[in-house]
Each structure stands twice: as C-alpha cells, then as structure tokens.
Amino acid sequence: MRVRQDGSSSRRVLVEALSQALLVADPRTILRNKVKVRRNDLEIGTFSFKLSQFRRVLVIGGGKATAGMALETEKILDGWITGGSVNIPSYTKPWPKSKKISFNPASHPVPSAEGVRGVKNMLRLVGQPSEEDLVICLISGGGSALTPLPSAGVLLSDKQETTSLLLKSGAKIDEINVVRKHLSDFKGGRLAEKLYPATVLSLIISDVVGDRLESIASGPTVPDDTTYADAYRILRERGLWRKIPSSIRKRVQKGKEGKLPETPKRSSRIFKRVHNVLVGTNKESCQAAAEALERRGYHSFILSTRIQGESREVGKILAGICISIRENQLPVGPPAAVVAGGETTVTVHGKGRGGRNQELVLSAALSIREKPAILVSSIGTDGLDGPTNAAGAVTDGDTVERSLRIHLDPDYYLRENNSYPLFERLNDLVLTGPTGTNVNDIFIALVGAGKSKE
C-alpha cells in the first residue's frame, strides 16, 4: 500500500490499520478459517456435506474475490473437485493457475461479451444437474457485472447502456441490482433454478451494506422478493425510464403487466437443496482495523458498517464527528480513531475523474481546513475507486492550503467530480492495486496522536 508519508506517526498507523482491514478481507484467509474438510465431510458453520455421496463436485461463480476463493477451495477440497469454471475481473494478473478450475476474465462494472461466454462455460460444465451433484458457487461483490446472461430479447449492448446510466444516476447498489435481476437469466435466483435438483453450497463474500444475500452479486442462488414493478419504480425515480434502451423498457413493462414470469420466490421448490453461507463481511474488516488502532493507543470505535448517502454529504458528517472529538471530546476525547464501513454514491454532475471514496475525502478536506491533528481516509477494499487506479485518498487539516498554493481550488474540483487529479498532484492518493477482494469501503479518521500500548 502506497500512502505519502510526511514524517508523522499518524500516517504510518493509518497504513497499518488499512492493511489489517484488507488482510482480514483476503478471500483465501476467509475460506481457510471457515471451510474445513475432515475425512469425507465438507464442513462450514452448521452445515456438513458428505463428499463421498456425490457423483460430481463442481465449482462455479463470479466476483472480484473469486480467484482467491477458487484457489483456496481447490486446496481445501484436495482432489474432491471434478471440475470448475469461474469468472474473474480481467485486471486479475497474473492469471491464476488451477488443476481443475478454469478462469474466465470479464469486465467490471459494465458487463461484457467475455462475461457472457464465461457464464455459458459454467452452464456447459454443469450440463444436466442431478441429485448426485454438489455445486459449490463462489459469489462476491462485482458478480453482477462479471456474470451477465441477458434474458431473451435483451441485447448485451442495451444492458451495458442501462448499467452505465444507473451507475451515473446515484442509484444505490441494491437498486441497481433490482434492475439487473429482471434483465438476467442468471441473477435473482435464476442460477439456482438452472442447478435444480443438485445440492448447492454458495460461499458468499459481501460487498453490500447490510449484507443482504439477495443483493450480493444480485443473488444468483437466493430467492428474490423484488418484482418488475420495483425495477420500473427505480428507473422512474432515478429519471432513467425514458433514457434506457427501448428493449429494456419493453421487457420491464411486459413483466410489470404479468406477461413474463417473475424471479423465483421463497416458496419455490428449487431452494430446498440450496445453502447460502455468508463467509466475509465489512464488519470483520472494521473490527480488525479498530483493534489495530487500539493497540496503537487510540480510543478506537466503529461508528457504523452501514454508511450510505452522497459521498460529499457523508464526508461533511464524518469530518464533523472528528471536529467534535477534537474540540468537545465527544463522543470520546483524543487520541481517537473513528472507523466506519459502507458504500456511498456519487451523482455525477461534472466531467471530472474520481471515485466515491476520493470525493468523500475531498469533501471532508474542506470541512477540516486548518484543523490540525485530524487525518481522514477512505478506500474501496477492492483497491479500485471508481474508474481510477487508486483505492481512495487521505487528507488532513493542511490539504486545502496545500492545494491553493499550487493554484488548485478544492471547491471547484469537488463541483466537477474531479477529485483524482487534485489528490494525484498532492500525492495523497491511496494506492494498493487490485486487492482480489471486495467488502465495501473502509473509512478511518485519526484525531490526535496515539501512543502504542504494545
């Protein structure tokens, strides 16, 4: 992880805490700790599967974390796997190597033809499923874009355009996924439908605020309570109904009128042999960061793991909490560390370049201007914040003055959604490269200097 060091211990401590959060979110670490094979039994949580009873053990799935998940699954099962096919981000390099599992690179956040080919590879591998099959589905954030299978009559290009419009509209991820589910033959429980009557074990790493299984990667093996009417409502509320391609409008309208079958619901028999297990969350990463900061002498607390809202507004609120700690010793006195998780959104009005974490931090910078001893950071745990190569950014009370000294106006850059160039010039980007995981965003602020308790 690369973060500019200015000689203060606070930045070194910040890097330690962020690194610890990412370590706990590593998919191989997660599965190694939670999935066990003892003799013939595959065990996870309260579930146990006797591997010798199955004719085939197949591994399929997709998401930002599934490369590591697949490699660790193969290692844990040690020869039990019959075959596998998993979609992974195209930026996952070097390509992972596996004896039994093939990896299909695909694009994110907008779906691609490569993603469609990968999904078809999975379905060919499964073929005609039976009760003698165990299908292990690896699911993580990014799976919605990485595992596209457009419904009949929906062109991939139309789905791509709709996805891009939703991303720019400020829609929350669960809203985007409601629409995606109703344009797909894979999401919203449709995969479970295709795998019936096999036994299905889905191992899921969450990138969704609240860890709702039906929203993570659009819930391919989870019952879907949403409807075409919900998709219609979201597109209308976001002002996109007249902007989306006509084929998408026609499908949603047809479904809303009851002329298309809805996504599978909880009462469907297809879910009787499906086991969805949440194995990784944002909460665990926040806890790891908070514990690391506590060891460094900070009064550390987790504010929330469900932070949502417009990035620039959330930045103001989080900065306000830091100022309250510094000036009023509320809710705690310095040295203090505020940790939070979640996922904010950006409604794009300008023509700049940036991401939700960088925009949040830039907004916070304006609020903590000339407030010494406050350090604020926010990163995406996948290492990629928006369409940039940065995970996020870091700011302190001197950021605004440093910007003005080199003739950069932070207010203007914020209005233009152009946070990346500003932080790049200041050398205040947080650079991790793709991390191979995704458990939402992590926000850490330090107020005052800590003293190690070790």
N, C-alpha and C positions, 0 to 999 in steps of 0.2 A: 504494500500500500504506500502510495506516494502522497505526502502532505507537506507543504512548505513548513520548515522549522524556523522559528525566529529566536531561538535561544531560551525560550521559556519552557518550563517543565510541563505546562498545561497541554501544549500540542503533542508532546510525547505521550502523555497519559491518554489523550483523546485517541491517538492512533492505537494504543494498546486496547482500549475499550472497544473500538470499532472492529479491530482484528479479532477480538474474542467473540464478538457477536457473529461475525462471519464464520468463525471456526465451528461454533455450535450449529450453524445452519448448513454445514457441509453435508451433502446427501450421503456420502459414504460413512461418515461418522454417525449420522442419524440411524441408518439401517444396521450398522454394525452393533449399535447399542440396543436396538429394539427387535431385530429379527434373528431368531435362532433356529438351527436345525439340530435336533437331538435324536440320534439314530434315524428312524424313518419319519419323524414328526417335525413339521414346519410349525414354529410357534411364534405368535406375535400377540401381545396383550393377553386377552382371554380366549383367543382363537387358537385352535390346533388342527392341523391337516396332516393326515397320514399319507405321505407321498407315494408309498408303495401301492396304494389303492387306485392311482391314476394311470391311465394308458399314456397320456401326454402331459407334460408340464411346459406351458408356453408363456413367454414374457413379451408383452406389447405395451405401448403407451407413448406419451409425448410430453414435453415440457422443458423448461430451462434447466431443471435439475436431473433430468432422466438419464443423461450419460453416466454420471456418477452412480445414480441409483441402479442402473442396469449392471454396471461392472461389479458393484458390491453384491447385488442379488445373485449374480453368477458365482461369485466367490463363496457366498454363504451356502448356496444350494449344492455346490461342489459335485457336479456331474448329473444332478437330477433333471436339469433343463433339457427339454427336447429341442427347442428352437426359440428364436425371438426376433422381434423387429420393433425398433423404437425410433421415433422422430426426435431429433435434437436440433438446436439452433445451428445455423450454417456457420456462425463465427466460432463454434467449438473446435478449436485446433490446438494441437494436432488431433486428427480424428482418432477416437478411442478404438482399441482393438479387442475383439472378443472371439472366443471359440464358437459360441452358439448363437450370439445375438448380433444381428445386422443393425447398423446405424444409418438413418436416413436424414441428411441435412435438409433443413427447411427454413423459411424466413419468419421473422417476427419484427414488429407486431402486426404487419399486414400479411395475410395468408398467401401462399404461392402454389404453383403447379407442382413443385417438388414436394410440398407437404401433402398434396392430394395423392401423389404417387406413393408416398410413404404409408399413408393410411390404407391404400389398396394393397400394398405389400403385407401389412398386418392381417388384413381380412383374408388374403390368399393363404397365408400361413395357417390361420385358424381353420379355414375350409368349412367343413360341416361339423360344428361342435357337438359333443355328446356328453352324457353324464360322467363319462370316464376321463374327461379333460379337466385340468386345473389351469385356468388362465390368470396369470399374475399381471395386473395392469399397473404400470408406473405412471403416476399423474402428478404434475406440479404446475406452478404458475407458468404462463406462457403457452400452455397446452391448447388453449382455444385457437390461437393463430397457427400453432405448429401442427395441428391435426385437423385440417379442413377436409370436409367431404360435402360439398354443396348439394342441397336437395334437388330433386328433379325440377328442371325448368329454371334453376338459378345458375347463372354464369359465374365462374370464379372472379372474373373482372368486376362484375356487379357487386359481389360480396366484398372484394377488395376496396371498392369505392365507398361502400357503406361503412366498412370498418374505419377507414380514414376519416370520414365525416364524423362518426361517433367519437373518435379519439380527439378531434379538434373541438368538439362541442362542449367539453367539460363534463361529459357523462361519466358517472362512476363506473367502476369495472363491473359491478354486478348488473348495472343497467345495460352495458354493452353486451354482456354475456346472455341476457334475456333475449336480445335480438338475435345474437349468433345462434342460439339453440333452435330458433324457429326457422333458420335458413340451412340447417345441417342434418345429415343422416348419421352423425356420429355423436353429437353432443346431446345434452338434456336427456340422458338415459338411453339414447339410441344405440350406443355401443353394447350396453347390457342386453338390449333386445336382440342384437345380432349374435351375442355369445350364448344365449339360452339354448340348451339346458346345462351348459358347463358350470362347474363351480368357479366363481370369480372372486379373486382377492385383489382389491385395489389398495395400493400403498400410496398415500397422498401427502404431499408437502404443500402447505397452504401459502398462498400469496394474497388471500382475500381477507379484508377486515372483518373480524367476527368468525373467521374460519368456517363459513357455511359450505358444506360439502357440495351442495348443488351449484355453487358459484365457481369453485376452483376448477379451472380449465373447462368451464361450462358443464361440469358434472356428467361426463360421458357414461358413468355407471351408477348414477344416483337418480332417484325419482325426481321429476321436475314438477313443481307446483305452479309454475308460471304458464301463461297462455299466449295465444296470438294476440288477444286483446291487450295484454300487458306490453307486448312488443310494439303494438300500434300506439299505445299511450306514450311510451318512452320516446318514440320517434316524433310524435306530435309535440310533446313537451320540450324537446330539445330543438325544435324548429327545423327538423330534417325531413318531414314527411314529403314535402314537395321537391326536395333536393336529391333524394335517393333514386336509384335507377327504377324504371317502371316495372321491371320484372320482380324486384323486391317488394314494391308497393302492391302489386297484384297478388303475390303469394301471401303476404301478411293479411291483406283484405279478405282473400279467399278463406284463410284459416280462421279469421275472426268471425266469418259468417258460418263456420261449422262445416265447410266443404272440404277440409283437409283434416286428417287425424291429428290429434294433439300429441305432444310428447308424452312418454309413459309416466303414469302416476303411481302413487304408493301402493295402491290396491292390485297392481299388475303382478301376475304370477312370475314374471321374468326376474323379479328381485328376490325370490325366495332363496336362491343359492348365491346371492351376491353379498360380499362382505367388504364394506368400505372402512378403511382404517386410517385415521389421521396420525401421521408419524412426525411431522415437523411443523412448527408454528413460529410466528413472530415473537410470541410471549417468551419462548425459551431463549431467543437471542437477546431480548431486552433484559432478561434476568441475568444472563451471562455478562452483559456489559455493566449492569448495575453492580454486580458482585465485584468485578474488576475495579471499578471506581471506588467502591467501599474500601477495598484493600489499599487503595492509594490515599486514603484519608478523607474522602469526600462524604458528606451527608448525602447519600445516594437514594433516589426514589424513582419509581416508574410512574409517570403521570398517567399514561393510558397506553393501550395497544390498539386503540380504535380511533386514532386521529384521522379525520376526514375533513373535506372542505376545500375551498380555493386556496392554493398554495400561498398566495400573498397575504391572505387574511390569517391563515394559520401561523405564518411567520410572525405577524404582529402579536398574536396571542402568546405564542411561546416566548417571544422576546419580552413581553410584558411580565411573564412569570419570573424570568431571570432578573429583571429590574426590581421586582418586588422582593426577591431574595436578597439582592444587593443592598437595597435602600431600607427595607422594612423587616428583614429577616422572616419573611412569610413566603411559603409555608414552612421553610426552615431557614436557618442562618448559614452564611458562607463559612467554610468552603462547601459548596453544594454541587451536586451533579443531577441534572434533570434528564431522564431517559424516557423516550416515548416511541411508539411504533404506529404504523398505519399506512395510509396511502392518500395523498392529497391529489387534487386535479388542477389543471390549468385550462381556463377558457382562453383560447388564442385570439388576440386582437391585433397584435403586431406581426412583424415579418422577421423577427429575430430567431436566434437559435439558443436552445436551452432545454431544461427539463424541470419537472415539478420540484425536485429537491433543491436545485440551484435557484429556482425562483423563490422558494420558501426562504432560503438563506439570504438572498438579496433583500427581500422584504424585511427580514429580521435585522439586517445590517443598518437599514435606515432608522429602525426603532432604537437600536443600542448605540447610535452615533455618540461618540465622546463619552461612552460609559466604560471606563477601564475595568479590567479583570472579568470581562464576560466573553466567553468563547462559544460560538454556536456552530453546529454542523448538522447536516442531514444527507443521508446517502440511500440509494437504492441498493438492496442487498444482492441484486444480480450484477452490479458493477456498471450498469448502463442506464444513465438517467436521460430519458427522452432520446432524441436522435443524436446523441453525443457519445464521446468516448470516456466521459467522466462518470463516476458513481454519484457525485454530488459536489458539495463545496463546503468551505469553512469561512467564518467571518468573526471579527472582533470589533471592539469599540473604535478602532482606528481605520477600518475598511473604507468608510465614506471619505475621510480626509485623504487617504492614500489615492483613492480614485480621482478626486478633484485635482490633486497635484499633477496628475498626468492627463488632465483635461477629459476625464470620463465622468459623465453625470449619472449617478446610480438611479435617480428618479426616471430619467429618460430610458435607460436600459431596461428598467422594470416595466415601464409602459409598453415597450416594444417586445416584451417576452424575449429579451436578448441577454440573458444572464451569463451564458457561456463565454462570450468574448471578454466580458468585464473580468470575470474570475480568472480567465486564462492570462490576461495582461497582468493581473495582480499575483499570479502564481498561487492562487488559493483554491484551485480545483482539488478534489479528492480523486485520485486515480488508482483503481485496483485492477483494471482489466475485467473481462467476463469472469465471474466467480464460480459459475456452474451450479448456482442455487438461486432461490428466489423466495424470500419470506417477507414481502412488503419492504417498507422503508424503515430506517432507524434514525431517530433524532437524538442527539446528545448535546447538552449545553453544560459548560462548566462555569461556575461563578466563584471567583477567588481561587487561591492555590491550596491544593491538598497537601497532606503530609503522610507518607507511607506508614501503614500500620504493620508492615511485614518486618 
